[in-house]
């Protein structure tokens, strides 16, 4: 018998479960308000808050990815996502007594921990969902780069909107308006790592089942994705739970390998006489969000 957590994660392959949807919308609206208050002490107009929070922390990544995949973004194609997000945004910003925002602020509270865990499910399964969507749409490239690229666009597209939002309000100091590829954050690197791990695990599962490169049907690809989707999602949930208790003291497990890769690419570029290979560094602002941001 499967656990409730496994059933919930499994449901994300074919639907957007309400607990995950609601938690993500609340978390996104809260994250934008907290970021704006930390940056300048207020959020600006209500319209700026509504529009920017939707794209910067809510559904910016999936919007960019869906456009790349040739489809309509959820803002236009879904009846539920815009409505649920508006309700969540209103609760976070205009609930009487500011009750919702205040309840979500205390670190390590049961409510915040539950919402962050559901947000972790949302962000990770958004990445894997766009990987699998690319595999279905482009079967000839199902074992190529298309799924990997789609997953990373979904995971990091919101960072592009955050850079645009910062530039739009004139916040160009301290790297606030730098794009994710110019200043890769820990969230950017984790997205790369999770996407690579998921694609590799899925391919190994296909090979183990005798369904290699030439026999990667849609059903086979979906079956091979079940185990990596659950176990890697569980890793992400535990990581986010640990970060809630440890904060920045948790560190960034991706920093060392990313720095080593950056150094190797830089050395290779220097040896080949290519300038700027690996340029831009692996540092940058810390982007804790991953996924449907």
Backbone bond lengths (Angstrom), bond angles and torsions (degrees), N, CA, C in turn:
res aa  C-N    CA-C-N  psi(-1)  N-CA   C-N-CA  omega(-1)  CA-C   N-CA-C  phi
1 X - - - 1.471 - - 1.527 109.53 -
2 X 1.319 116.99 130.49 1.452 120.80 -177.90 1.525 110.77 -78.22
3 X 1.324 115.59 146.57 1.455 121.20 178.42 1.524 110.11 -71.57
4 X 1.358 117.61 158.58 1.475 119.92 177.16 1.528 112.54 -57.31
5 X 1.334 116.57 -36.61 1.462 119.68 179.33 1.519 110.87 -64.65
6 X 1.329 116.46 -44.16 1.464 119.91 -179.98 1.522 110.99 -65.29
7 X 1.331 116.60 -38.48 1.464 120.24 177.84 1.525 110.89 -64.48
8 X 1.349 116.32 -40.61 1.463 120.02 -179.63 1.526 110.65 -65.51
9 X 1.315 117.05 -45.62 1.462 120.57 178.68 1.525 109.85 -64.00
10 X 1.325 117.35 -39.22 1.457 120.80 178.52 1.517 112.68 -63.05
11 X 1.333 116.83 -36.23 1.466 120.89 -179.80 1.518 111.71 -63.85
12 X 1.335 117.49 -27.82 1.470 119.50 -178.34 1.526 112.73 -65.86
13 X 1.327 117.68 -14.54 1.467 120.37 178.77 1.525 111.64 -70.90
14 X 1.340 117.06 -24.67 1.467 119.84 -175.36 1.524 113.46 -125.97
15 X 1.326 118.34 -9.39 1.459 120.91 -177.82 1.526 109.60 -152.63
16 X 1.327 115.99 176.24 1.459 121.93 176.85 1.527 106.65 -113.40
17 X 1.341 118.43 89.90 1.470 120.82 -174.60 1.530 111.77 -56.80
18 X 1.321 116.25 139.92 1.462 119.97 -175.96 1.526 113.56 -56.96
19 X 1.339 120.73 -44.10 1.472 118.48 -179.99 1.530 112.70 -58.53
20 X 1.326 116.24 -39.55 1.470 120.35 179.50 1.519 109.97 -70.41
21 X 1.329 116.50 -43.68 1.464 121.88 -179.17 1.528 110.48 -61.49
22 X 1.321 116.69 -49.12 1.465 120.79 -177.53 1.528 111.22 -64.83
23 X 1.327 116.89 -43.56 1.461 120.14 -179.41 1.524 111.03 -63.59
24 X 1.332 116.91 -41.67 1.461 119.40 179.95 1.525 111.32 -63.72
25 X 1.319 117.22 -42.85 1.467 120.53 -179.29 1.520 111.02 -63.67
26 X 1.323 117.16 -44.14 1.464 120.59 177.67 1.525 111.19 -63.84
27 X 1.335 116.10 -43.16 1.466 120.26 -177.85 1.525 111.11 -65.88
28 X 1.318 117.02 -38.68 1.459 120.65 -179.43 1.527 110.86 -66.23
29 X 1.341 116.82 -46.86 1.467 120.09 179.40 1.524 110.71 -63.04
30 X 1.314 116.47 -40.46 1.472 120.84 178.18 1.524 110.88 -65.40
31 X 1.329 117.40 -43.16 1.465 121.15 -177.78 1.522 111.43 -62.53
32 X 1.324 116.24 -41.22 1.468 118.98 179.81 1.523 110.92 -66.21
33 X 1.316 117.20 -45.28 1.464 119.84 -179.89 1.518 110.97 -61.99
34 X 1.336 116.80 -44.10 1.462 119.97 179.99 1.524 111.29 -63.54
35 X 1.343 116.78 -41.11 1.464 120.54 179.99 1.524 111.18 -65.34
36 X 1.336 116.56 -41.51 1.455 120.16 -179.87 1.521 111.90 -67.15
37 X 1.320 116.95 -40.94 1.456 119.88 179.48 1.518 111.30 -67.33
38 X 1.326 116.56 -35.41 1.463 119.43 177.60 1.527 111.50 -69.48
39 X 1.343 116.45 -33.71 1.462 120.44 -176.18 1.523 112.89 -79.72
40 X 1.337 116.21 -39.14 1.471 117.24 -174.27 1.516 114.23 -143.95
41 X 1.325 117.20 9.40 1.453 120.66 174.25 1.517 115.02 82.43
42 X 1.353 118.12 -5.52 1.451 121.28 177.58 1.528 108.12 -160.38
43 X 1.329 116.84 174.60 1.457 121.79 -175.37 1.515 114.77 -102.03
44 X 1.295 118.68 -10.21 1.448 119.28 -171.99 1.517 110.11 85.44
45 X 1.308 117.09 -153.93 1.464 120.89 -176.64 1.520 111.51 -72.75
46 X 1.335 115.04 161.38 1.458 119.64 178.33 1.529 111.05 -64.55
47 X 1.347 117.17 -34.28 1.463 120.20 -179.59 1.529 110.79 -68.17
48 X 1.315 116.45 -41.83 1.463 119.94 176.51 1.519 110.40 -60.48
49 X 1.326 116.39 -43.63 1.461 120.95 179.45 1.525 111.82 -61.19
50 X 1.328 116.86 -45.22 1.466 121.04 -177.30 1.521 111.64 -66.33
51 X 1.331 116.71 -50.09 1.462 120.44 -175.65 1.530 111.14 -71.10
52 X 1.323 116.79 -48.59 1.466 120.10 -176.01 1.520 111.84 -66.54
53 X 1.328 117.83 -40.18 1.470 119.11 -179.37 1.520 111.37 -64.82
54 X 1.349 116.99 -35.73 1.468 120.51 178.99 1.525 110.81 -60.64
55 X 1.325 116.34 -45.97 1.459 119.80 -175.85 1.533 112.98 -85.94
56 X 1.322 117.79 -33.41 1.472 120.14 -176.03 1.523 112.96 -76.54
57 X 1.319 116.79 -38.26 1.463 119.65 -176.12 1.526 113.44 -126.99
58 X 1.334 117.04 -13.05 1.457 119.05 -176.40 1.504 113.96 -93.97
59 X 1.343 117.15 -74.84 1.457 120.45 -171.28 1.521 112.60 -133.97
60 X 1.314 117.33 27.49 1.456 120.64 178.38 1.514 113.32 -66.53
61 X 1.322 116.62 -42.89 1.459 120.57 -178.72 1.512 112.46 -63.17
62 X 1.338 116.47 -45.32 1.464 119.14 179.95 1.525 111.30 -70.85
63 X 1.339 117.49 -30.30 1.465 120.23 176.70 1.522 110.19 -61.91
64 X 1.330 116.81 -49.23 1.464 120.74 179.78 1.526 110.48 -63.04
65 X 1.331 116.25 -44.01 1.459 120.08 -177.35 1.520 111.62 -65.10
66 X 1.334 117.19 -43.53 1.463 119.87 -179.48 1.523 111.67 -62.89
67 X 1.332 116.93 -36.81 1.460 120.00 176.75 1.528 110.06 -65.14
68 X 1.335 116.95 -42.90 1.458 121.04 177.78 1.528 111.16 -61.67
69 X 1.336 116.64 -35.17 1.460 120.78 -178.19 1.528 112.35 -83.76
70 X 1.319 116.97 0.03 1.461 120.35 175.36 1.507 114.96 86.78
71 X 1.333 117.38 18.63 1.457 120.42 -179.19 1.516 111.85 -116.53
72 X 1.338 115.61 174.75 1.459 120.93 177.06 1.524 109.52 -85.85
73 X 1.331 118.31 137.37 1.465 120.44 177.59 1.521 111.13 -67.53
74 X 1.319 115.93 161.48 1.466 121.48 -175.79 1.512 112.72 -60.90
75 X 1.329 117.63 -28.78 1.461 120.55 178.73 1.523 111.18 -56.98
76 X 1.332 117.18 -29.96 1.464 121.93 -179.35 1.521 112.97 -102.77
77 X 1.319 117.08 -32.13 1.471 119.95 -171.08 1.521 114.05 -97.40
78 X 1.314 118.66 -16.14 1.465 121.12 -176.26 1.520 110.76 -106.85
79 X 1.325 115.29 137.88 1.467 119.88 175.92 1.516 111.61 -84.05
80 X 1.342 117.02 -24.14 1.462 121.19 -173.34 1.524 113.82 -93.57
81 X 1.328 117.48 -42.74 1.460 120.17 -170.47 1.527 112.69 -59.95
82 X 1.351 120.81 -49.71 1.468 118.80 178.61 1.529 112.84 -62.76
83 X 1.339 117.00 -39.65 1.464 120.66 -178.89 1.526 111.06 -65.92
84 X 1.336 117.07 -48.94 1.453 120.50 -179.26 1.530 110.95 -62.38
85 X 1.351 115.13 -37.81 1.458 116.82 -179.44 1.526 110.82 -67.45
86 X 1.319 117.01 -39.91 1.468 119.40 179.32 1.526 110.46 -61.98
87 X 1.322 117.32 -42.51 1.467 120.53 178.79 1.529 110.54 -62.82
88 X 1.337 116.95 -45.03 1.460 120.31 179.43 1.521 111.09 -63.29
89 X 1.332 116.93 -43.14 1.466 121.27 178.72 1.524 110.44 -61.18
90 X 1.339 117.41 -42.83 1.456 120.84 179.73 1.529 111.03 -64.76
91 X 1.321 117.23 -40.11 1.463 120.26 178.92 1.527 111.28 -64.51
92 X 1.310 117.16 -42.64 1.460 120.62 -178.38 1.521 111.83 -68.08
93 X 1.329 116.97 -34.57 1.459 120.12 -172.77 1.526 114.97 -101.43
94 X 1.342 117.27 -26.34 1.459 118.81 -172.12 1.522 113.83 -131.61
95 X 1.308 118.86 15.96 1.462 121.18 175.82 1.538 108.96 -64.53
96 X 1.327 118.16 138.21 1.469 119.87 179.04 1.533 111.86 -54.00
97 X 1.324 114.23 132.19 1.456 119.49 -179.24 1.513 113.53 73.03
98 X 1.324 116.70 7.80 1.476 121.96 -177.46 1.534 110.62 54.77
99 X 1.335 115.23 36.64 1.460 120.59 -171.13 1.524 112.96 -65.25
100 X 1.328 117.89 -42.24 1.466 120.45 -175.56 1.526 110.74 -67.97
101 X 1.321 116.76 -49.01 1.469 120.17 -179.73 1.527 110.57 -61.89
102 X 1.323 117.03 -42.05 1.463 120.59 179.89 1.520 111.18 -64.57
103 X 1.344 117.13 -37.68 1.468 120.30 -178.90 1.522 111.73 -68.99
104 X 1.346 117.22 -27.94 1.462 120.82 -178.02 1.526 113.18 -86.76
105 X 1.304 118.36 -11.13 1.457 120.76 -173.38 1.524 114.44 -78.04
106 X 1.342 120.74 -41.60 1.473 119.00 -173.80 1.529 112.08 -61.92
107 X 1.314 116.55 124.03 1.465 120.85 178.98 1.521 110.35 -64.76
108 X 1.339 114.73 143.32 1.461 123.18 174.92 1.528 113.69 68.59
109 X 1.336 117.43 12.12 1.461 118.76 174.97 1.525 109.00 -73.48
110 X 1.342 118.04 152.54 1.476 119.42 -179.80 1.522 113.07 -56.93
111 X 1.354 117.22 -40.64 1.465 120.13 179.71 1.519 110.61 -63.59
112 X 1.307 117.12 -47.95 1.460 120.33 -178.43 1.527 111.28 -63.80
113 X 1.327 117.05 -39.96 1.461 121.08 179.68 1.529 110.70 -64.58
114 X 1.344 116.63 -41.05 1.466 120.39 178.63 1.528 110.86 -65.11
115 X 1.329 116.63 -45.19 1.466 120.15 179.79 1.521 111.42 -65.16
116 X 1.318 116.31 -39.32 1.466 118.61 -179.86 1.522 111.07 -67.92
117 X 1.312 117.71 -35.21 1.464 120.64 177.80 1.520 110.92 -66.70
118 X 1.345 116.99 -42.64 1.464 120.20 177.00 1.528 110.55 -67.00
119 X 1.328 117.15 -36.15 1.460 120.79 175.59 1.523 110.76 -63.09
120 X 1.336 117.31 -36.72 1.464 120.61 177.42 1.527 110.57 -63.86
121 X 1.338 116.50 -39.90 1.465 119.78 176.12 1.525 109.83 -61.72
122 X 1.324 116.11 -44.95 1.460 120.39 -179.37 1.522 111.62 -60.28
123 X 1.333 116.74 -49.78 1.463 119.83 -174.65 1.518 111.71 -65.41
124 X 1.337 117.29 -40.41 1.459 118.80 -178.44 1.518 111.53 -72.74
125 X 1.322 117.51 -44.37 1.467 118.91 -177.32 1.525 111.94 -72.97
126 X 1.324 117.68 -19.90 1.464 119.65 171.11 1.515 109.93 -65.18
127 X 1.322 115.86 -44.59 1.468 120.91 177.69 1.524 110.79 -58.97
128 X 1.333 116.67 -52.41 1.465 119.36 -178.05 1.517 111.43 -67.15
129 X 1.336 117.15 -32.39 1.455 119.88 178.93 1.516 112.14 -64.04
130 X 1.352 116.91 -39.01 1.455 119.01 179.18 1.526 111.13 -75.35
131 X 1.324 117.93 -29.58 1.461 120.28 172.19 1.527 109.62 -59.83
132 X 1.326 116.66 -48.64 1.460 120.61 -177.61 1.531 112.11 -70.40
133 X 1.331 116.18 -31.98 1.465 118.68 177.02 1.524 110.31 -65.12
134 X 1.329 117.27 -41.57 1.465 120.65 177.19 1.523 110.89 -63.70
135 X 1.330 117.48 -36.40 1.459 120.52 177.88 1.528 111.28 -64.61
136 X 1.338 116.58 -37.94 1.468 119.73 178.95 1.523 111.73 -71.97
137 X 1.334 116.35 -41.22 1.463 120.13 -176.50 1.521 112.85 -73.65
138 X 1.321 116.25 -32.79 1.459 120.83 -176.04 1.529 109.82 -126.67
139 X 1.338 117.55 70.60 1.469 120.52 -175.51 1.523 113.44 -60.02
140 X 1.329 117.28 -29.64 1.465 119.14 179.17 1.514 111.84 -67.27
141 X 1.345 116.73 -23.73 1.468 121.52 -179.56 1.523 111.54 -111.06
142 X 1.346 116.72 17.98 1.466 120.24 -175.70 1.514 112.76 -61.72
143 X 1.333 117.48 -25.93 1.460 121.37 179.54 1.528 111.16 -107.75
144 X 1.311 116.07 13.34 1.453 120.21 179.30 1.514 111.63 -103.67
145 X 1.330 115.41 -146.48 1.462 120.87 -175.81 1.524 113.24 -86.49
146 X 1.332 118.17 -18.43 1.466 120.24 -174.24 1.531 113.04 -54.27
147 X 1.342 120.74 -49.61 1.466 119.70 179.64 1.529 112.82 -62.81
148 X 1.338 116.49 -40.10 1.466 120.76 179.56 1.529 110.92 -63.12
149 X 1.316 116.76 -43.41 1.463 121.06 179.43 1.523 110.51 -65.63
150 X 1.333 117.49 -43.71 1.463 121.05 -179.48 1.524 111.15 -61.70
151 X 1.324 117.38 -42.90 1.452 120.55 179.41 1.514 112.40 -62.29
152 X 1.323 116.38 -40.63 1.459 119.79 -179.05 1.519 112.49 -73.45
153 X 1.325 117.75 -32.30 1.464 119.67 174.80 1.527 109.60 -63.81
154 X 1.335 116.15 -43.79 1.460 119.57 179.07 1.521 111.73 -64.06
155 X 1.335 116.24 -39.87 1.461 120.02 -177.08 1.517 112.85 -70.74
156 X 1.336 117.56 -31.64 1.459 120.46 -170.81 1.520 114.71 -120.09
157 X 1.338 117.50 2.05 1.457 119.75 -179.53 1.520 113.41 -62.11
158 X 1.323 117.36 -32.93 1.456 120.29 179.48 1.520 112.58 -62.47
159 X 1.339 116.87 -30.76 1.462 120.36 178.91 1.521 111.04 -64.11
160 X 1.328 116.92 -31.36 1.468 120.33 176.86 1.522 110.01 -65.15
161 X 1.328 117.34 -43.09 1.463 120.25 177.68 1.525 111.36 -66.36
162 X 1.327 117.35 -34.95 1.466 119.09 177.73 1.523 110.88 -65.02
163 X 1.338 116.19 -37.65 1.462 119.37 176.70 1.524 110.74 -65.89
164 X 1.332 116.85 -41.16 1.464 120.56 178.56 1.528 110.94 -66.01
165 X 1.318 116.57 -39.73 1.464 120.28 179.79 1.520 110.96 -64.75
166 X 1.333 116.62 -42.35 1.461 120.28 178.87 1.528 110.86 -64.09
167 X 1.312 116.24 -42.45 1.465 119.45 178.92 1.527 110.41 -66.60
168 X 1.323 116.81 -37.35 1.457 120.06 -179.13 1.514 113.85 -63.61
169 X 1.323 117.54 -30.80 1.464 119.49 177.89 1.518 112.06 -100.43
170 X 1.341 116.43 12.32 1.452 120.57 172.75 1.509 115.73 81.87
171 X 1.335 117.18 14.28 1.469 120.42 -179.37 1.524 109.49 -89.45
172 X 1.322 116.87 76.57 1.464 121.24 -176.82 1.525 112.71 -101.45
173 X 1.323 117.93 -0.61 1.453 120.56 -179.43 1.529 110.63 -86.10
174 X 1.324 115.87 150.20 1.461 120.74 175.06 1.509 114.99 69.79
175 X 1.317 118.11 18.24 1.461 120.39 177.48 1.506 114.98 79.23
176 X 1.357 117.96 11.27 1.466 120.40 -177.11 1.518 112.43 -61.74
177 X 1.348 117.37 -31.63 1.462 120.71 -175.86 1.519 112.45 -100.34
178 X 1.325 118.39 16.84 1.457 120.73 179.95 1.521 110.17 -83.01
179 X 1.317 116.15 141.18 1.459 121.39 179.91 1.526 110.18 -72.37
180 X 1.349 118.20 159.02 1.461 120.32 -176.13 1.521 114.34 -62.13
181 X 1.342 116.85 -29.22 1.462 117.83 179.53 1.530 111.85 -80.99
182 X 1.338 117.08 -18.17 1.460 120.22 176.40 1.515 111.37 -83.09
183 X 1.330 116.83 -30.27 1.465 121.34 -179.79 1.521 108.97 -139.38
184 X 1.333 117.73 74.74 1.467 120.62 -177.03 1.525 111.99 -59.66
185 X 1.314 116.27 128.55 1.459 121.99 179.96 1.526 109.73 -97.54
186 X 1.332 115.46 178.37 1.468 119.15 177.27 1.519 110.66 -63.59
187 X 1.351 117.39 -35.32 1.458 120.32 177.17 1.521 111.92 -64.53
188 X 1.323 116.38 -39.19 1.460 121.25 177.46 1.526 110.22 -63.18
189 X 1.313 116.55 -44.91 1.470 119.90 -178.58 1.522 111.70 -68.78
190 X 1.332 117.21 -37.47 1.463 119.13 177.76 1.521 110.52 -65.41
191 X 1.337 116.62 -37.10 1.461 119.23 176.81 1.513 111.58 -59.53
192 X 1.332 116.22 -44.77 1.463 120.29 177.31 1.526 110.98 -60.64
193 X 1.338 115.64 -45.29 1.469 120.06 -176.85 1.524 111.40 -65.27
194 X 1.339 117.20 -45.93 1.459 120.44 -179.33 1.530 111.04 -63.86
195 X 1.327 116.65 -42.51 1.457 120.27 -178.60 1.525 110.88 -64.52
196 X 1.330 116.08 -43.45 1.462 120.01 178.65 1.526 110.67 -63.54
197 X 1.345 116.97 -43.67 1.465 120.86 -179.16 1.524 110.97 -64.16
198 X 1.338 116.70 -42.37 1.460 120.39 -179.68 1.520 111.22 -63.50
199 X 1.335 116.73 -47.98 1.470 120.70 -178.54 1.530 111.30 -62.87
200 X 1.343 116.58 -41.71 1.460 120.57 -179.57 1.524 110.78 -66.81
201 X 1.340 117.45 -45.19 1.468 121.62 -179.97 1.525 110.03 -62.20
202 X 1.307 117.26 -43.28 1.460 120.65 179.13 1.529 110.95 -61.71
203 X 1.331 116.09 -42.09 1.462 119.27 -179.54 1.522 111.32 -66.62
204 X 1.338 117.28 -38.92 1.464 120.71 177.21 1.522 111.10 -64.66
205 X 1.343 116.50 -38.30 1.464 119.91 177.80 1.524 111.00 -64.57
206 X 1.326 116.71 -38.49 1.460 120.32 176.40 1.523 110.98 -63.28
207 X 1.329 116.06 -44.77 1.467 120.04 -179.15 1.527 110.95 -65.41
208 X 1.333 116.30 -39.22 1.460 119.80 -179.09 1.523 111.07 -65.85
209 X 1.332 116.44 -32.26 1.461 120.29 -179.62 1.510 113.30 -88.12
210 X 1.321 116.64 7.20 1.454 119.77 179.62 1.509 113.92 77.06
211 X 1.366 115.46 18.41 1.464 119.34 -179.23 1.520 107.06 -114.26
212 X 1.292 117.02 77.65 1.453 122.22 -174.80 1.499 113.22 -78.31
213 X 1.308 114.82 -158.63 1.465 121.86 -173.22 1.524 112.49 -57.90
214 X 1.304 116.97 -36.20 1.454 118.77 -176.46 1.505 114.45 -85.14
215 X 1.324 118.48 -7.55 1.463 120.35 -175.79 1.517 111.97 -125.39
216 X 1.332 116.68 32.49 1.457 120.39 -178.14 1.512 112.02 -84.16
217 X 1.317 118.07 71.18 1.455 121.30 178.27 1.520 109.53 -69.11
218 X 1.341 115.61 166.05 1.454 119.80 179.74 1.510 112.32 -59.72
219 X 1.342 116.70 -41.89 1.457 120.46 179.81 1.520 111.24 -65.21
220 X 1.328 116.62 -40.33 1.459 120.51 179.69 1.518 111.15 -66.15
221 X 1.320 116.70 -41.41 1.461 120.50 178.84 1.527 110.87 -63.97
222 X 1.342 116.85 -40.82 1.461 120.70 179.65 1.520 111.23 -65.42
223 X 1.340 116.70 -42.38 1.460 120.06 179.14 1.524 111.73 -65.36
224 X 1.324 116.35 -38.65 1.465 120.30 -179.59 1.513 112.33 -71.25
225 X 1.334 117.45 -15.45 1.469 120.94 -178.45 1.517 113.01 -87.93
226 X 1.327 118.06 -14.54 1.467 120.24 -172.77 1.524 112.77 -61.75
227 X 1.315 117.57 -50.72 1.468 120.42 -177.25 1.524 112.64 -66.24
228 X 1.332 119.33 -50.39 1.467 117.61 179.25 1.519 112.99 -63.09
229 X 1.339 117.56 -34.03 1.468 118.78 179.46 1.526 110.52 -63.46
230 X 1.328 117.10 -43.69 1.467 119.23 -178.87 1.523 112.05 -70.55
231 X 1.318 118.24 -51.56 1.460 120.45 -172.12 1.523 112.22 -70.47
232 X 1.317 117.61 -39.11 1.463 118.71 177.11 1.526 111.20 -70.84
233 X 1.335 116.99 -34.32 1.456 119.81 174.70 1.527 110.76 -63.87
234 X 1.323 116.01 -39.52 1.466 119.91 177.69 1.530 110.76 -62.17
235 X 1.326 117.13 -40.30 1.462 120.98 176.08 1.528 110.06 -59.55
236 X 1.329 116.37 -43.60 1.465 119.83 -179.05 1.532 111.52 -66.49
237 X 1.331 117.48 -39.18 1.464 120.71 177.31 1.533 110.32 -61.43
238 X 1.317 116.78 -45.58 1.464 120.61 -179.77 1.526 111.09 -65.19
239 X 1.343 116.08 -37.93 1.465 119.98 177.51 1.533 110.63 -61.37
240 X 1.337 116.12 -46.69 1.459 120.02 -178.74 1.526 111.16 -66.65
241 X 1.334 117.22 -36.99 1.464 120.09 177.33 1.532 110.54 -65.11
242 X 1.327 116.24 -41.74 1.464 119.90 177.86 1.518 110.99 -64.75
243 X 1.351 116.86 -39.10 1.462 120.76 179.08 1.520 111.11 -64.87
244 X 1.327 117.24 -31.65 1.459 120.46 178.34 1.532 111.04 -64.29
245 X 1.326 116.14 -33.69 1.468 119.99 -179.59 1.520 112.19 -89.10
246 X 1.329 116.59 -35.53 1.462 119.83 -174.42 1.524 113.58 -99.36
247 X 1.334 117.03 -24.93 1.453 119.94 -179.23 1.514 111.63 63.66
248 X 1.326 116.84 -139.36 1.455 121.36 -177.63 1.524 111.82 -65.57
249 X 1.349 117.37 -21.40 1.467 120.05 -179.44 1.524 111.67 -65.02
250 X 1.353 116.65 -17.03 1.462 120.18 179.05 1.517 111.51 -66.84
251 X 1.332 116.35 -27.84 1.455 120.00 -179.67 1.514 111.80 79.80
252 X 1.300 115.43 -168.47 1.465 121.67 -177.18 1.520 108.56 -136.72
253 X 1.328 115.77 106.82 1.459 120.25 -177.03 1.522 112.31 -66.47
254 X 1.328 117.32 -18.44 1.464 119.84 -178.25 1.522 112.47 -87.01
255 X 1.337 117.74 -10.54 1.462 119.96 -173.12 1.526 112.04 -65.53
256 X 1.337 116.71 -46.43 1.467 119.84 -176.33 1.527 112.19 -65.32
257 X 1.351 119.35 -51.62 1.475 117.53 178.42 1.521 112.59 -63.79
258 X 1.336 118.01 -34.54 1.464 119.95 178.82 1.520 110.33 -66.16
259 X 1.334 116.27 -41.20 1.464 119.80 178.13 1.531 110.84 -64.76
260 X 1.343 116.88 -39.05 1.466 120.56 179.07 1.534 110.66 -64.95
261 X 1.351 116.35 -42.31 1.464 120.23 178.62 1.528 110.31 -64.88
262 X 1.337 115.89 -43.05 1.465 119.80 179.03 1.528 110.45 -60.48
263 X 1.352 116.65 -42.50 1.459 120.12 179.38 1.519 112.05 -64.71
264 X 1.343 116.11 -39.47 1.458 119.76 179.76 1.526 110.99 -65.87
265 X 1.343 116.81 -42.30 1.465 120.05 178.93 1.530 111.35 -65.74
266 X 1.329 115.72 -38.69 1.464 119.44 178.75 1.527 110.66 -64.59
267 X 1.347 116.35 -43.70 1.463 120.39 179.37 1.528 110.89 -64.65
268 X 1.348 116.08 -40.20 1.456 119.81 178.57 1.528 110.60 -64.15
269 X 1.326 115.76 -42.84 1.457 119.81 178.94 1.511 112.14 -62.88
270 X 1.343 116.16 -39.98 1.462 119.92 178.77 1.521 110.51 -65.68
271 X 1.347 116.29 -39.94 1.461 120.09 -179.65 1.526 111.66 -65.82
272 X 1.336 115.83 -32.69 1.460 120.40 -179.38 1.529 112.40 -89.59
273 X 1.327 115.34 -3.33 1.450 119.36 -179.83 1.504 113.54 76.43
274 X 1.357 116.75 23.30 1.462 121.35 179.45 1.517 108.11 -98.95
275 X 1.298 117.60 124.07 1.458 122.18 -177.58 1.527 109.77 -89.22
276 X 1.336 115.23 139.66 1.460 120.12 173.40 1.506 114.47 86.30
277 X 1.353 119.22 4.71 1.459 119.91 178.36 1.519 108.52 -67.41
278 X 1.319 115.10 127.65 1.457 120.03 -178.96 1.506 112.94 76.45
279 X 1.342 117.92 3.71 1.453 120.50 -177.89 1.512 111.75 -62.69
280 X 1.321 114.84 156.90 1.452 119.27 -179.13 1.498 111.73 104.69
281 X 1.325 117.11 -16.30 1.458 119.74 173.27 1.505 112.79 77.02
282 X 1.317 114.42 174.72 1.454 120.74 176.81 1.513 110.32 -116.91
283 X 1.310 115.27 8.71 1.455 118.06 -179.51 1.508 110.53 -87.61
284 X 1.323 115.47 -133.55 1.463 118.93 178.72 1.499 111.16 99.15
285 X 1.329 114.74 179.08 1.456 120.05 -177.62 1.503 111.42 -64.67
286 X 1.307 115.31 151.42 1.445 120.61 -179.16 1.517 110.07 -82.86
287 X 1.343 116.47 110.40 1.463 121.85 178.36 1.506 109.01 -101.95
288 X 1.338 118.11 98.58 1.447 120.13 -173.38 1.513 111.91 -74.93
289 X 1.345 116.91 -20.71 1.448 119.28 -176.98 1.508 112.38 -75.23
290 X 1.298 115.00 146.32 1.463 121.20 173.83 1.525 106.80 -135.84
291 X 1.312 117.68 130.89 1.430 118.44 168.50 1.455 115.67 105.80
292 X 1.310 120.29 -135.93 1.449 122.22 -168.77 1.509 108.38 -69.81
293 X 1.339 115.41 70.07 1.454 118.69 -177.21 1.500 109.92 -106.21
